[in-house]
């Protein structure tokens, strides 16, 4: 047997690169999409977003599940529960459900558009068409 060759993938961060596509990739990419929230918070508060994301990963991997973005000086990572920042789980669940539904709708519409033949037929009222 010959080994499978990696598929070419593109990212928003640079040119196409070769990486193996696995069954674990979609959930991983889904999780990585959540990085947009702290990245935007960091950018809007004048922080280095890449450094802040790295600090958040380090804090979360170190067991600090409540680590969040501190938007006021001193900037960086802060324990959200100590700062009395509380979110309702039902709010997060609802927002996530709506976002996933919107993404699925966009993918379905794109799939429908891609399955239609090009040209779209004759225009009504145009040359050769009924008037």
N, C-alpha and C positions, 0 to 999 in steps of 0.2 A: 504494500500500500504506500501511496505517496502522501506526505503530510499536507494538510490543508494550508493554502497560502492565506495570509491575512488580507482582509478587505481594506481598501483605502477608505479612510474616514476623514471628514473635515470638522474643524471646530471653529468657533468664533474667535479663538485666540491666535490663529495662525494658519499656515498653509496645510494642505492635505498631508497626513502622515499615515504610516502603516501600523495597524494595531490589530491583534486578533479579536474577532467578534465572538463573544461568548454569551451563554444564557444569562449570566450575571450582569452583563453590561447595561441593559435597559433599567433595572432598578437602581444601579449605581448612578447612571446619568440622571435619573429622576431625582435622586437625592442631591446630586451636585447642583441641580437647577435651583435648589433652595438657597444656594450661596448668594443669589442676587440680592436678597434682603439685607444681610449685613454689609455687602459690598456697596449698595446704594446708601445705606446709613453712614458708612465710613466716608464715602465720597462727599455726601452732603454736609458732613461735619468737619471736612477739611483734613481727614486722616488718609494715610496710605492704606488703601483697601487691601492690597495683596498682603502686607504685613499683618493687618488686623485679622484677615481670614486665617493666616498661619497661626496667630496667637489663639484664635478660637478653636482651631483643630487641636492644638497642644493642650488647651484647657479641658476640652471635652474628652480627649484621650486620656488625660490625667484623672478623670473621674468627676470633674466639675460640670455636672449636667445643667447647671443654672447659669453658666457663663454666657454673657451677652455683650452687646456693643455699648460702650459708654460714649455718648455723643457730646457730653459737656466736659470741659477740662477738669481733671486730667483725663485725656482721651485714653482709649485702649479697651481692655476687656474688664468687665465688672460682673460680680455675682448679682444677677437680677433679683433673686429672692431677698438678699440683704437690702437692696435698693427699693424693696416693696413694689417691684414691677410684676404684676400678676396678670395672666391671661386666662380666660375661660377656655377649657378644652373644646366646648361645643362651638365656640367662635372659630377656633383654628380648624376644626373638623369641617365646618360649613364652608370656610374659605377654600380649603384644600379640595373639597368635593366640587365646588363651582369651577375652580381652576382646571381640574382634571376633565370635567364635563366640557368646558370650553375647548380644551386641547383636542379631545376626541371629536368634537363637532368639526373643528378645522380640518383634522385629518380625514374625516369622512367626506367633507365637501371637496377637498383636494383629490381624494380617490375618485369621486364622481366626475370631476372635471377631467382628470387624466384618462378616464375610461371612455369619454365621448370622442367620436371621430372629429378630426379637424375640419373646418369649413362651415359646418353648421347648416348646410342646405341652402336652398334658394331663398332670397329675401322676398317678402310679400310686397308687391307694388313695384318691384325693380324690373330691370329688363328681362323679359322672358317669363316673368311671374304673373300671377293673377292680379287684376286691378279691382 
